[in-house]
Amino acid sequence: MKLVRYGKAGKEQPGVLDGKGRIRDCSEYVDDIAGDDLSPKHLKKIARALKRDELPVVRGQPRIGACVGRPTNFIAVGLNYADHAAESNMPIPGEPILFNKAPNCIVGPNDDIVQPKSSTRLDWEVELGVVIGKRASYVDEDAAMEHVAGYCLANDVSEREFQLERGGNWMKGKSAPTFGPLGPWLVTADEIADPQAIDLWLDVNGERMQSGSTNTMIFPVRKLVSYISHFLTLEAGDVIVTGTPPGVGSGKKPPVYLKPGDTIRLGGAGLGEHAARVVAWDARD
């Protein structure tokens, strides 16, 4: 299934796409695409109702919100592609590099990306997002995928000066408002035969900047879910963004950074697309 959240920001409703690409309202079966509503039990209820054609069609073209609501943890993995590590002039990690993104930076896939005050090095990162479906604590790799509800497309928006030159954790450059676009859909795990075989791409102002595949990840999804669960408890609805292939702005020669007025499109095989514009802090809605 392709699960969606639609409606005004902060008031999104749960939905699911039917075979014709229409949004069907599934609020009778779940309160939100979030938390325990992502458990296997609830997902089966939605699937049965969709199959029986019991869900009402949503009319019009509502805004698409982030495909998962209110995650407890929003965790990112750094330098998870060897060629991206090389363009960043950093060594290939021996263990996954983890950092937090603030959960309240999550926005819809087509919402504006707001450049923070004093930002001069705003950058992009197309990534595969993993959404947890049930609690994971000290999970072995061979059981890790049982805890995955599904996958989504993500843009790990980054401010490189804040991230790399202001001291401390990378979180400083990763958590500003709008730095976590997710969606348009949460694709349930049964529809993704192999999360390590997804092509990813990103364009800025119509120019291809990133093109890669999850098959070149250093640490695959099952490793990441297991590894992270040994340091903290992953809850249903939590999001892991799994690293980016090469082609980020800071790796260009000379570097290329986003500015207000730029447009970003990104996509992943089976995961849909984002289409967003960059706006200045003072011009935000």
C-alpha positions in Angstrom: 0.0 0.0 0.0 0.9 3.6 -0.4 -0.2 5.5 2.7 -0.6 9.3 2.7 -1.4 12.1 5.0 -3.4 14.9 3.4 -4.8 18.3 4.4 -3.6 21.5 6.0 -0.4 21.5 7.9 -1.0 20.2 11.5 -4.4 18.9 10.5 -3.5 16.1 8.2 -5.9 13.1 7.7 -4.9 9.5 7.0 -5.3 8.1 3.5 -4.3 5.4 1.2 -3.9 5.4 -2.6 -6.1 3.1 -4.6 -5.3 1.4 -7.9 -6.2 4.6 -9.9 -3.9 6.8 -7.8 -6.8 8.4 -5.9 -6.6 9.1 -2.2 -9.0 7.1 -0.1 -9.9 8.3 3.4 -9.0 5.6 6.0 -9.7 7.6 9.1 -12.4 5.0 10.1 -9.6 2.5 10.6 -6.7 4.6 12.0 -6.4 8.0 13.7 -3.2 8.8 11.7 -0.4 7.4 9.8 1.7 7.4 13.0 2.7 5.5 16.1 0.9 2.3 16.8 -1.4 2.8 13.9 1.5 1.6 11.8 1.4 -1.8 13.5 0.9 -4.9 11.3 -2.7 -5.3 12.7 -3.8 -1.8 11.7 -2.1 -2.0 8.3 -4.0 -5.3 7.6 -7.3 -3.5 8.4 -6.6 -0.8 5.9 -5.6 -3.3 3.3 -8.8 -5.3 3.7 -11.0 -2.2 3.6 -9.2 -1.0 0.4 -9.6 -4.4 -1.3 -13.3 -4.4 -0.5 -13.6 -0.8 -1.9 -15.0 0.4 1.4 -13.0 3.6 1.7 -14.4 7.0 0.5 -12.6 8.8 -2.3 -11.1 12.2 -1.2 -12.2 14.9 -3.7 -10.0 17.6 -5.1 -6.3 18.0 -4.8 -5.4 18.5 -1.1 -2.0 19.3 0.1 0.1 16.2 0.8 1.7 16.3 4.2 4.6 14.3 5.6 3.8 10.6 5.2 4.3 9.8 8.9 3.2 11.9 11.8 4.7 12.7 15.2 7.8 10.3 15.3 9.5 10.1 18.6 12.9 9.7 17.0 14.1 11.1 13.7 17.5 9.6 13.2 19.9 10.1 10.3 22.9 8.1 9.1 26.0 10.0 7.9 28.5 9.0 5.2 26.6 5.8 4.3 27.8 5.8 0.7 31.5 5.4 0.1 31.5 7.8 -2.9 29.7 10.5 -0.8 32.3 10.1 1.9 35.0 10.6 -0.7 33.4 13.8 -2.0 33.1 15.0 1.6 36.8 14.3 2.2 36.0 12.0 5.1 37.0 8.4 5.7 34.7 5.5 5.1 33.2 4.8 8.6 33.8 1.5 10.3 30.4 1.7 12.1 27.3 3.7 11.2 27.6 7.4 12.0 24.3 8.5 13.7 22.9 11.9 14.5 19.5 13.3 15.3 17.3 15.5 13.2 14.7 17.4 15.2 11.3 15.7 14.7 9.6 19.1 14.3 11.7 19.8 11.2 9.5 17.3 9.3 7.3 18.8 6.5 5.4 17.6 3.5 7.2 16.7 0.3 6.2 19.7 -1.6 6.3 22.3 1.2 8.7 25.2 0.9 12.2 24.7 2.2 13.0 27.8 4.3 16.6 29.0 4.4 17.5 29.9 8.0 18.7 33.3 9.1 22.4 33.8 8.4 22.5 30.6 6.3 24.9 30.7 3.3 25.6 27.0 2.6 22.2 25.4 2.2 22.5 21.9 0.7 20.4 18.9 -0.4 20.5 15.1 0.2 18.1 12.7 -1.4 17.7 9.6 0.9 15.7 6.5 1.5 13.6 6.8 4.7 12.8 3.8 6.8 9.6 3.9 9.0 9.4 1.7 12.0 6.2 -0.4 12.5 6.8 -1.9 16.0 9.1 -1.4 18.9 12.7 -2.4 18.3 15.2 -2.9 21.1 18.4 -5.0 20.9 17.1 -6.6 17.6 19.3 -9.0 15.7 19.9 -8.3 12.0 18.0 -11.4 10.9 14.9 -10.1 12.7 15.4 -6.4 11.9 13.1 -6.2 8.9 10.1 -7.5 10.9 10.2 -4.1 12.6 9.9 -2.0 9.4 6.5 -0.7 8.4 7.6 0.8 5.1 9.8 3.2 3.2 9.6 6.8 2.0 11.6 9.4 0.0 13.4 11.9 2.1 15.5 15.1 1.6 18.0 15.5 4.4 18.3 19.3 4.0 21.5 20.5 5.5 23.2 23.8 6.4 26.9 23.0 6.0 28.4 25.8 8.0 26.1 25.1 10.9 26.9 21.3 10.5 30.6 21.4 10.2 32.0 24.7 11.5 30.0 25.6 14.5 31.3 22.8 16.8 29.5 19.9 18.4 27.1 17.5 16.8 25.9 17.6 13.2 22.4 18.2 14.5 23.0 22.0 14.3 23.0 21.9 10.6 20.3 19.3 10.1 17.3 20.4 12.2 16.1 23.8 11.2 12.4 24.2 10.3 11.5 22.4 7.0 14.8 20.4 6.9 12.9 17.1 6.9 10.6 16.7 3.9 9.1 13.2 3.8 6.8 11.5 1.3 4.7 11.7 -0.7 3.8 8.2 0.4 4.8 5.7 3.0 5.2 2.5 0.9 4.5 -0.5 3.0 7.3 -3.0 3.2 5.5 -5.7 1.3 5.6 -3.5 -1.8 9.4 -3.1 -1.7 11.0 -6.4 -2.7 14.5 -5.2 -1.9 15.3 -1.9 -0.2 18.9 -2.2 -1.4 17.8 -1.9 -5.0 16.2 1.5 -5.1 17.4 4.2 -7.6 17.5 7.7 -6.2 17.9 11.1 -8.0 17.7 14.8 -7.3 17.6 17.9 -9.6 18.1 21.5 -8.8 16.6 24.0 -11.2 16.2 21.2 -13.7 19.8 20.1 -13.6 20.6 16.5 -12.4 22.8 16.7 -9.3 22.4 13.3 -7.7 21.9 9.9 -9.2 22.6 6.7 -7.2 21.2 3.5 -5.8 20.7 2.1 -2.3 22.7 -1.0 -3.5 25.9 1.0 -2.8 25.1 1.7 0.8 27.9 0.8 3.2 25.4 -0.4 5.9 22.1 -1.8 4.6 18.7 -1.2 6.1 18.7 -4.4 8.2 22.1 -3.5 9.7 21.0 0.0 10.5 17.8 -1.0 12.2 19.6 -3.6 14.3 22.5 -1.3 15.1 20.4 1.6 16.2 18.2 -0.6 18.3 21.3 -1.4 20.5 21.7 2.3 21.4 18.1 3.4 21.9 14.6 2.0 21.6 13.0 2.5 18.3 9.2 3.1 18.6 6.5 2.6 16.0 6.4 5.7 13.7 10.1 6.5 14.2 12.0 7.5 11.0 15.5 6.6 9.9 17.0 8.4 6.9 19.8 6.2 5.6 22.4 8.4 3.9 22.8 10.0 0.5 24.6 9.1 -2.7 27.2 11.5 -4.2 26.3 14.8 -5.8 25.6 17.1 -2.9 26.3 20.8 -3.3 29.2 20.9 -0.9 30.9 18.2 -3.0 30.8 20.2 -6.2 33.9 21.9 -7.5 33.3 24.7 -6.9 30.6 24.1 -4.2 27.0 24.9 -5.2 24.5 25.9 -2.6 20.7 26.5 -2.6 19.3 30.0 -2.6 15.8 31.5 -2.4 14.0 30.9 -5.7 15.7 27.6 -6.4 13.5 24.6 -7.1 14.3 21.0 -6.1 12.9 17.8 -7.5 13.8 14.4 -6.2 12.6 10.9 -6.6 13.1 7.2 -5.8 11.9 4.2 -7.7 8.5 3.2 -6.3 8.7 6.0 -3.7 7.3 9.0 -5.7 8.7 12.5 -6.0 9.1 15.8 -4.2 8.8 19.2 -5.8 9.8 22.1 -3.5 11.1 25.6 -3.7 13.5 27.4 -1.5 12.4 30.6 0.3 14.1 33.1 2.5 13.3 33.1 6.2 11.6 36.5 6.0 9.5 35.4 3.0 8.1 32.2 4.7 4.3 31.8 4.8 
